[in-house]
Amino acid sequence: MEVVEKARLVLQKIYTISKKKEQPRLFIQNLPCESAKFKPGEQLFVHVDKGNKEITIQNKNFSHDSFMVHVSSRKNKTNGEERPLIDTARDCYTSIIAIEDKVELRVYVYDDYSKIVVSPLNYDIRKTETIYTPRDQRFKLLSLAAGAGIGTSHFVDTGAFSSMQEIEVETDSAENLKYNFPNSLVTQADIRDCNLVVKSDVALVTLPCNNHTSLGDRNQDMFDNISSAAAKILVASEPEIIFFENVPGYYKSRAYTDLQDLLKPNYPYWIGPIHLESHDFGSIAKRDRGYAVAFSSQEAMYNFKIPTPPEKIKRKKLKDYLDPTSTFFEWKSLEAWNESFNSKVEKNNSWANRSTSLTFLDGDANLMQCIPKRYRSHSASNSYVLNNDKKSWRFLTVSELRKIFLIPDWFEFVTSTPIWRVYEQIGQSACGRVFRIFANEIARVLMKSILTPNRTKGVPEQVLTMDQSGQLSLM
């Protein structure tokens, strides 16, 4: 088999073509180039295939018509490294792509050979291309709206799961996914454009929650419902179990009930929503979240044990998570913070009713507020470390938050990501304690299904749901 045929798909990206001097512009930025292992200054070869409607850029010469381009670079402002990119525009591209049209970019790699293939987006609402990756015999995991990959890492860290595909729209999060899960297919795209899905055993679904909390406009996705696209992806991937994590308000929304309704023909058995607080499971930080699990078989639902908090648990104190005192910290004035807070209270706005009992904590504290996406802001709703002199405070460091969230030691944030964005990615992630409980329970149910053949699968006469207390009812 030729090297070209052995190349494995490692990245998919869907984006809109821009223009350069009125010509279609292939502006291929850092993530695809780094996934293809292209280096700044490297010579590449380009072939325009009008018959197959493809533009191929690779690091080995073609045996037929081609031309050369060179890899450019741009310095990253965070770490100062030169990162590769390709910027090329030609008239010959017009036979394949058009300005303002969406295209699909795929990166293939095998040993020292790599290529990028660009083609018009071929999206069919009725069909989804699926691929099977048999290289790992662990349970195959698909992560939909994967974020930076912290939730995925909790599943992988159990040792029972292998990440097969992560679908995420944010570029910096996709870069983090590719770095931590190099053997997985990362799809950077709006899920409404996703047309290629890997077969999986389990799907982890963490759809955007900003429209279901007080931090958003609470429109419950009425104007931007992605349920149909999510259902299309999940049904094509054919997982046996689908695991949902989101804010409690999501499960009361039209977006969730629509998605549930679309999935019921293939997943007629449901548990949830299960309302859990991470502090009840030993975390020092609050994290009030809802969880739901959908099953393709009745046996799997009956075998699933709903997580419940331990009756007695020994909680660590804040000082158990803090970095060594020899670490350099940026301390801020407590007096200045209080002056700012009191000035807002005097205006009788929303700050007037906010408690600060959990805002500034000493090392003996064993309860802190939820770490949000906007943790780096100055807010009474956040928890900060209080200095021993009681006169200054600081933010928790990334390493301290990693310990609180139980983020695996092997999981890293790419050095090109600004520190403020790392805080956001952690704030948007999941409590490792609760996630690991669900991951281990899902793995147990799947293992039992392997050891217990002849399962019931398909559409039953009645669609069943089980609530948090274990009560069954018709959906």
LOTIFI-685608 format. One record per residue (C-alpha): x, y, z; residue number from 1. Coordinates in pm, whole numbers, padded with zeros to 5 digits, m for minus. Layout:
<pts>
<<X; Y; Z>; NUM>
...
</pts>
This chain:
<pts>
<<00000; 00000; 00000>; 1>
<<00136; 00342; m00091>; 2>
<<00220; 00596; 00177>; 3>
<<m00055; 00825; 00048>; 4>
<<m00316; 00555; 00102>; 5>
<<m00193; 00485; 00455>; 6>
<<m00233; 00847; 00566>; 7>
<<m00478; 00880; 00856>; 8>
<<m00732; 01158; 00899>; 9>
<<m00634; 01360; 01210>; 10>
<<m00818; 01691; 01173>; 11>
<<m01127; 01829; 01005>; 12>
<<m01200; 02201; 00990>; 13>
<<m01491; 02380; 00826>; 14>
<<m01463; 02750; 00753>; 15>
<<m01556; 03025; 00506>; 16>
<<m01327; 03124; 00218>; 17>
<<m01203; 03483; 00219>; 18>
<<m01050; 03674; m00069>; 19>
<<m00715; 03826; m00159>; 20>
<<m00700; 04062; m00456>; 21>
<<m01043; 03935; m00564>; 22>
<<m00916; 03576; m00575>; 23>
<<m01024; 03287; m00347>; 24>
<<m00779; 03278; m00060>; 25>
<<m00657; 02964; 00112>; 26>
<<m00561; 03106; 00450>; 27>
<<m00474; 02796; 00648>; 28>
<<m00382; 02892; 01001>; 29>
<<m00185; 02733; 01282>; 30>
<<m00393; 02433; 01388>; 31>
<<m00415; 02258; 01047>; 32>
<<m00051; 02334; 00965>; 33>
<<00073; 02206; 01300>; 34>
<<m00148; 01897; 01272>; 35>
<<00017; 01832; 00934>; 36>
<<00361; 01891; 01095>; 37>
<<00442; 02166; 00846>; 38>
<<00732; 02391; 00950>; 39>
<<00785; 02764; 00874>; 40>
<<00984; 02802; 00553>; 41>
<<00909; 02448; 00433>; 42>
<<00840; 02395; 00063>; 43>
<<00504; 02237; m00019>; 44>
<<00341; 02113; m00338>; 45>
<<m00011; 02202; m00452>; 46>
<<m00232; 02013; m00696>; 47>
<<m00572; 02135; m00816>; 48>
<<m00798; 01842; m00905>; 49>
<<m01093; 01981; m01102>; 50>
<<m01250; 01638; m01147>; 51>
<<m01273; 01555; m00776>; 52>
<<m01315; 01920; m00675>; 53>
<<m01014; 01911; m00441>; 54>
<<m00708; 02122; m00370>; 55>
<<m00429; 01915; m00214>; 56>
<<m00127; 02064; m00038>; 57>
<<00139; 01812; 00065>; 58>
<<00505; 01786; 00161>; 59>
<<00599; 01546; m00119>; 60>
<<00604; 01621; m00491>; 61>
<<00322; 01507; m00717>; 62>
<<00379; 01290; m01022>; 63>
<<00149; 01522; m01218>; 64>
<<00079; 01895; m01254>; 65>
<<00152; 02095; m00941>; 66>
<<00307; 02417; m00817>; 67>
<<00494; 02516; m00502>; 68>
<<00408; 02730; m00200>; 69>
<<00607; 02796; 00114>; 70>
<<00493; 02778; 00473>; 71>
<<00480; 03122; 00631>; 72>
<<00466; 03197; 01003>; 73>
<<00329; 03434; 01262>; 74>
<<00468; 03496; 01610>; 75>
<<00238; 03400; 01894>; 76>
<<00194; 03689; 02138>; 77>
<<00175; 03462; 02442>; 78>
<<00483; 03239; 02408>; 79>
<<00675; 03421; 02131>; 80>
<<00695; 03109; 01912>; 81>
<<00672; 03125; 01533>; 82>
<<00365; 02926; 01433>; 83>
<<00316; 02798; 01074>; 84>
<<00047; 02913; 00834>; 85>
<<m00024; 02896; 00461>; 86>
<<m00154; 03198; 00272>; 87>
<<m00210; 03145; m00099>; 88>
<<m00455; 03286; m00356>; 89>
<<m00470; 03191; m00726>; 90>
<<m00709; 03208; m01018>; 91>
<<m00694; 02830; m01059>; 92>
<<m00866; 02789; m00721>; 93>
<<m01187; 02935; m00867>; 94>
<<m01262; 02602; m01037>; 95>
<<m01288; 02442; m00690>; 96>
<<m01380; 02705; m00432>; 97>
<<m01554; 03042; m00428>; 98>
<<m01525; 03349; m00207>; 99>
<<m01763; 03339; 00094>; 100>
<<m01840; 02970; 00038>; 101>
<<m01787; 02716; 00315>; 102>
<<m01517; 02458; 00260>; 103>
<<m01404; 02144; 00436>; 104>
<<m01037; 02106; 00519>; 105>
<<m00897; 01765; 00612>; 106>
<<m00548; 01686; 00740>; 107>
<<m00394; 01342; 00675>; 108>
<<m00066; 01216; 00825>; 109>
<<00148; 00904; 00793>; 110>
<<00508; 00900; 00922>; 111>
<<00687; 01190; 00749>; 112>
<<00415; 01233; 00486>; 113>
<<00129; 01475; 00538>; 114>
<<m00127; 01656; 00329>; 115>
<<m00412; 01903; 00357>; 116>
<<m00713; 01854; 00130>; 117>
<<m00957; 02143; 00075>; 118>
<<m01292; 02088; m00096>; 119>
<<m01635; 02254; m00107>; 120>
<<m01843; 02160; 00196>; 121>
<<m02065; 01869; 00101>; 122>
<<m02335; 01873; 00368>; 123>
<<m02649; 01661; 00339>; 124>
<<m02910; 01712; 00611>; 125>
<<m03031; 01355; 00548>; 126>
<<m02693; 01183; 00559>; 127>
<<m02377; 01186; 00770>; 128>
<<m02055; 01018; 00666>; 129>
<<m01927; 00779; 00933>; 130>
<<m01587; 00618; 00977>; 131>
<<m01473; 00333; 01200>; 132>
<<m01140; 00337; 01384>; 133>
<<m01054; m00010; 01521>; 134>
<<m00701; 00068; 01647>; 135>
<<m00792; 00076; 02020>; 136>
<<m01004; m00181; 02198>; 137>
<<m01117; 00046; 02482>; 138>
<<m01465; 00196; 02474>; 139>
<<m01475; 00457; 02199>; 140>
<<m01568; 00810; 02309>; 141>
<<m01720; 01089; 02100>; 142>
<<m01721; 01436; 02261>; 143>
<<m01974; 01683; 02122>; 144>
<<m01907; 02050; 02205>; 145>
<<m01588; 01929; 02370>; 146>
<<m01449; 02261; 02491>; 147>
<<m01082; 02241; 02582>; 148>
<<m01118; 01869; 02653>; 149>
<<m01120; 01858; 03034>; 150>
<<m01443; 01656; 03045>; 151>
<<m01301; 01416; 02787>; 152>
<<m00983; 01382; 02993>; 153>
<<m01183; 01265; 03296>; 154>
<<m01331; 00980; 03089>; 155>
<<m00996; 00888; 02931>; 156>
<<m00818; 00900; 03268>; 157>
<<m01034; 00613; 03398>; 158>
<<m00847; 00385; 03157>; 159>
<<m01172; 00251; 03013>; 160>
<<m01216; 00497; 02725>; 161>
<<m01025; 00614; 02419>; 162>
<<m01105; 00948; 02262>; 163>
<<m01210; 00893; 01901>; 164>
<<m01348; 01233; 01798>; 165>
<<m01396; 01576; 01951>; 166>
<<m01622; 01833; 01785>; 167>
<<m01560; 02194; 01891>; 168>
<<m01606; 02533; 01725>; 169>
<<m01348; 02744; 01917>; 170>
<<m01002; 02747; 01758>; 171>
<<m00797; 02766; 02079>; 172>
<<m00999; 02486; 02237>; 173>
<<m00953; 02272; 01924>; 174>
<<m00577; 02331; 01948>; 175>
<<m00586; 02206; 02305>; 176>
<<m00785; 01900; 02200>; 177>
<<m00537; 01814; 01926>; 178>
<<m00245; 01850; 02167>; 179>
<<m00392; 01628; 02440>; 180>
<<m00560; 01372; 02215>; 181>
<<m00317; 01345; 01920>; 182>
<<m00459; 01014; 01796>; 183>
<<m00817; 01138; 01791>; 184>
<<m01001; 01309; 01507>; 185>
<<m01061; 01672; 01600>; 186>
<<m01336; 01848; 01406>; 187>
<<m01325; 02224; 01438>; 188>
<<m01661; 02339; 01309>; 189>
<<m02005; 02464; 01395>; 190>
<<m02190; 02139; 01468>; 191>
<<m02452; 02245; 01212>; 192>
<<m02185; 02195; 00945>; 193>
<<m02043; 01868; 01077>; 194>
<<m02068; 01599; 00810>; 195>
<<m01819; 01335; 00927>; 196>
<<m01860; 01132; 01246>; 197>
<<m01665; 00848; 01404>; 198>
<<m01847; 00539; 01530>; 199>
<<m01849; 00536; 01910>; 200>
<<m01962; 00343; 02216>; 201>
<<m02029; 00649; 02431>; 202>
<<m02108; 01011; 02348>; 203>
<<m02027; 01293; 02590>; 204>
<<m02254; 01591; 02520>; 205>
<<m02181; 01929; 02682>; 206>
<<m02371; 02175; 02465>; 207>
<<m02342; 02553; 02525>; 208>
<<m02520; 02660; 02842>; 209>
<<m02500; 03041; 02828>; 210>
<<m02863; 03075; 02718>; 211>
<<m02988; 02884; 03023>; 212>
<<m02822; 03076; 03309>; 213>
<<m02839; 03420; 03466>; 214>
<<m02509; 03499; 03291>; 215>
<<m02680; 03477; 02951>; 216>
<<m03004; 03617; 02815>; 217>
<<m03203; 03305; 02911>; 218>
<<m03360; 03271; 02567>; 219>
<<m03323; 02890; 02604>; 220>
<<m03183; 02862; 02251>; 221>
<<m03517; 02964; 02100>; 222>
<<m03337; 03160; 01829>; 223>
<<m03032; 02938; 01788>; 224>
<<m03149; 02581; 01846>; 225>
<<m02882; 02326; 01754>; 226>
<<m03077; 02021; 01867>; 227>
<<m03138; 01889; 01515>; 228>
<<m02769; 01908; 01428>; 229>
<<m02671; 01742; 01755>; 230>
<<m02922; 01461; 01703>; 231>
<<m02796; 01401; 01349>; 232>
<<m02439; 01360; 01475>; 233>
<<m02532; 01136; 01767>; 234>
<<m02754; 00901; 01566>; 235>
<<m02485; 00866; 01299>; 236>
<<m02217; 00785; 01558>; 237>
<<m02438; 00509; 01706>; 238>
<<m02315; 00516; 02068>; 239>
<<m02480; 00272; 02306>; 240>
<<m02494; 00538; 02578>; 241>
<<m02521; 00918; 02558>; 242>
<<m02413; 01119; 02861>; 243>
<<m02527; 01481; 02904>; 244>
<<m02381; 01743; 03140>; 245>
<<m02516; 02096; 03164>; 246>
<<m02656; 02361; 03395>; 247>
<<m02988; 02262; 03558>; 248>
<<m03183; 02517; 03351>; 249>
<<m03086; 02341; 03028>; 250>
<<m03304; 02040; 03110>; 251>
<<m03613; 02261; 03131>; 252>
<<m03546; 02418; 02792>; 253>
<<m03698; 02361; 02450>; 254>
<<m03348; 02280; 02323>; 255>
<<m03322; 01975; 02551>; 256>
<<m03675; 01845; 02498>; 257>
<<m03633; 01883; 02121>; 258>
<<m03308; 01686; 02131>; 259>
<<m03466; 01422; 02352>; 260>
<<m03761; 01389; 02115>; 261>
<<m03532; 01347; 01813>; 262>
<<m03325; 01081; 01987>; 263>
<<m03612; 00875; 02133>; 264>
<<m03656; 00644; 01829>; 265>
<<m03294; 00527; 01870>; 266>
<<m03258; 00590; 02244>; 267>
<<m03591; 00506; 02408>; 268>
<<m03455; 00469; 02764>; 269>
<<m03357; 00773; 02972>; 270>
<<m03237; 00854; 03322>; 271>
<<m03249; 01208; 03450>; 272>
<<m03209; 01486; 03477>; 273>
<<m02995; 01403; 03780>; 274>
<<m02927; 01712; 03989>; 275>
<<m02593; 01695; 04174>; 276>
<<m02375; 01940; 04366>; 277>
<<m02002; 01865; 04342>; 278>
<<m01943; 01984; 04699>; 279>
<<m02154; 01691; 04819>; 280>
<<m01897; 01459; 04659>; 281>
<<m01597; 01608; 04840>; 282>
<<m01506; 01904; 04622>; 283>
<<m01418; 02224; 04804>; 284>
<<m01586; 02422; 04525>; 285>
<<m01957; 02435; 04457>; 286>
<<m02070; 02323; 04112>; 287>
<<m02444; 02277; 04070>; 288>
<<m02502; 02073; 03754>; 289>
<<m02758; 01849; 03589>; 290>
<<m02683; 01517; 03421>; 291>
<<m02883; 01284; 03200>; 292>
<<m02810; 00948; 03040>; 293>
<<m02977; 00798; 02730>; 294>
<<m02956; 00428; 02645>; 295>
<<m03020; 00224; 02333>; 296>
<<m03113; m00083; 02539>; 297>
<<m03347; m00137; 02832>; 298>
<<m03099; m00365; 03008>; 299>
<<m02836; m00091; 03013>; 300>
<<m03078; 00152; 03177>; 301>
<<m03176; m00101; 03443>; 302>
<<m02810; m00184; 03509>; 303>
<<m02712; 00180; 03556>; 304>
<<m02672; 00292; 03918>; 305>
<<m02751; 00660; 03974>; 306>
<<m02465; 00830; 04164>; 307>
<<m02546; 00942; 04517>; 308>
<<m02326; 01143; 04754>; 309>
<<m02137; 00950; 05023>; 310>
<<m02294; 00965; 05369>; 311>
<<m01966; 01071; 05528>; 312>
<<m01680; 01232; 05340>; 313>
<<m01368; 01403; 05465>; 314>
<<m01322; 01729; 05281>; 315>
<<m00985; 01888; 05232>; 316>
<<m00925; 02248; 05327>; 317>
<<m00823; 02524; 05090>; 318>
<<m00465; 02512; 05220>; 319>
<<m00437; 02154; 05090>; 320>
<<m00474; 02284; 04734>; 321>
<<m00256; 02596; 04757>; 322>
<<00082; 02632; 04589>; 323>
<<00393; 02648; 04812>; 324>
<<00439; 02976; 04999>; 325>
<<00768; 03023; 04813>; 326>
<<00568; 03079; 04492>; 327>
<<00550; 03436; 04365>; 328>
<<00192; 03562; 04387>; 329>
<<00035; 03885; 04268>; 330>
<<m00144; 04016; 04576>; 331>
<<m00410; 04286; 04552>; 332>
<<m00536; 04535; 04810>; 333>
<<m00839; 04419; 05008>; 334>
<<m00914; 04777; 05110>; 335>
<<m00933; 04887; 04746>; 336>
<<m01164; 04596; 04663>; 337>
<<m01396; 04682; 04953>; 338>
<<m01407; 05047; 04853>; 339>
<<m01511; 04950; 04500>; 340>
<<m01770; 04702; 04630>; 341>
<<m01920; 04947; 04880>; 342>
<<m01949; 05218; 04616>; 343>
<<m02160; 04982; 04406>; 344>
<<m02371; 04883; 04707>; 345>
<<m02443; 05249; 04779>; 346>
<<m02595; 05280; 04432>; 347>
<<m02850; 05017; 04540>; 348>
<<m02789; 04801; 04233>; 349>
<<m02763; 04423; 04217>; 350>
<<m02447; 04431; 04429>; 351>
<<m02641; 04552; 04732>; 352>
<<m02776; 04205; 04814>; 353>
<<m02459; 04008; 04749>; 354>
<<m02298; 03827; 05040>; 355>
<<m01920; 03828; 05070>; 356>
<<m01900; 03544; 05323>; 357>
<<m01735; 03315; 05065>; 358>
<<m01547; 03581; 04871>; 359>
<<m01219; 03597; 05068>; 360>
<<m01108; 03267; 05219>; 361>
<<m00821; 03167; 05443>; 362>
<<m00645; 02833; 05432>; 363>
<<m00886; 02664; 05672>; 364>
<<m01191; 02714; 05448>; 365>
<<m01355; 02395; 05320>; 366>
<<m01621; 02557; 05101>; 367>
<<m01583; 02802; 04816>; 368>
<<m01808; 02935; 04544>; 369>
<<m01837; 02788; 04196>; 370>
<<m01544; 02874; 03970>; 371>
<<m01707; 03045; 03668>; 372>
<<m01575; 03129; 03323>; 373>
<<m01527; 03490; 03436>; 374>
<<m01326; 03396; 03747>; 375>
<<m01060; 03659; 03672>; 376>
<<m01313; 03936; 03727>; 377>
<<m01352; 04124; 04057>; 378>
<<m01685; 03994; 04186>; 379>
<<m01842; 03902; 04519>; 380>
<<m01961; 03584; 04345>; 381>
<<m01602; 03458; 04318>; 382>
<<m01379; 03310; 04587>; 383>
<<m01027; 03444; 04638>; 384>
<<m00733; 03355; 04862>; 385>
<<m00694; 03588; 05160>; 386>
<<m00342; 03667; 05278>; 387>
<<m00244; 03589; 05637>; 388>
<<m00226; 03962; 05708>; 389>
<<m00594; 03994; 05611>; 390>
<<m00502; 04300; 05405>; 391>
<<m00456; 04151; 05058>; 392>
<<m00601; 03884; 04833>; 393>
<<m00519; 03698; 04512>; 394>
<<m00674; 03477; 04247>; 395>
<<m00633; 03103; 04269>; 396>
<<m00356; 02992; 04032>; 397>
<<m00408; 02754; 03741>; 398>
<<m00218; 02478; 03924>; 399>
<<m00445; 02524; 04228>; 400>
<<m00757; 02508; 04013>; 401>
<<m00625; 02193; 03845>; 402>
<<m00609; 02023; 04185>; 403>
<<m00957; 02144; 04282>; 404>
<<m01109; 02021; 03953>; 405>
<<m00904; 01697; 03963>; 406>
<<m00769; 01766; 03614>; 407>
<<m00533; 01476; 03522>; 408>
<<m00161; 01548; 03552>; 409>
<<m00101; 01448; 03189>; 410>
<<m00354; 01701; 03058>; 411>
<<m00191; 02025; 02946>; 412>
<<m00294; 02365; 02815>; 413>
<<m00107; 02464; 02501>; 414>
<<00150; 02737; 02565>; 415>
<<00002; 02957; 02292>; 416>
<<m00317; 03006; 02496>; 417>
<<m00321; 03330; 02702>; 418>
<<m00354; 03280; 03077>; 419>
<<m00691; 03460; 03092>; 420>
<<m00826; 03215; 02837>; 421>
<<m00696; 02915; 03035>; 422>
<<m00898; 03041; 03332>; 423>
<<m01206; 03061; 03107>; 424>
<<m01153; 02707; 02980>; 425>
<<m01124; 02573; 03334>; 426>
<<m01431; 02770; 03445>; 427>
<<m01632; 02619; 03160>; 428>
<<m01523; 02264; 03241>; 429>
<<m01654; 01994; 03473>; 430>
<<m01595; 01866; 03825>; 431>
<<m01363; 01569; 03799>; 432>
<<m01515; 01390; 04097>; 433>
<<m01867; 01371; 03957>; 434>
<<m01750; 01306; 03600>; 435>
<<m01532; 01013; 03706>; 436>
<<m01821; 00855; 03895>; 437>
<<m02038; 00869; 03583>; 438>
<<m01753; 00754; 03358>; 439>
<<m01679; 00451; 03574>; 440>
<<m02047; 00362; 03600>; 441>
<<m02095; 00389; 03223>; 442>
<<m01788; 00168; 03171>; 443>
<<m01931; m00088; 03415>; 444>
<<m02265; m00096; 03231>; 445>
<<m02092; m00141; 02895>; 446>
<<m01874; m00419; 03033>; 447>
<<m02179; m00595; 03171>; 448>
<<m02344; m00570; 02829>; 449>
<<m02042; m00745; 02677>; 450>
<<m02067; m01024; 02931>; 451>
<<m02447; m01043; 02896>; 452>
<<m02547; m01099; 02530>; 453>
<<m02894; m01089; 02373>; 454>
<<m02977; m00735; 02478>; 455>
<<m03301; m00562; 02380>; 456>
<<m03232; m00282; 02135>; 457>
<<m03461; m00071; 01923>; 458>
<<m03792; 00104; 01961>; 459>
<<m04017; m00048; 02231>; 460>
<<m04389; m00007; 02258>; 461>
<<m04334; 00243; 02539>; 462>
<<m04055; 00497; 02588>; 463>
<<m03931; 00496; 02947>; 464>
<<m03757; 00751; 03165>; 465>
<<m03620; 00715; 03518>; 466>
<<m03585; 01011; 03754>; 467>
<<m03313; 01074; 04011>; 468>
<<m03496; 00873; 04278>; 469>
<<m03522; 00568; 04050>; 470>
<<m03892; 00612; 03971>; 471>
<<m03989; 00486; 03623>; 472>
<<m04244; 00667; 03409>; 473>
<<m04359; 00690; 03048>; 474>
<<m04203; 00969; 02848>; 475>
</pts>
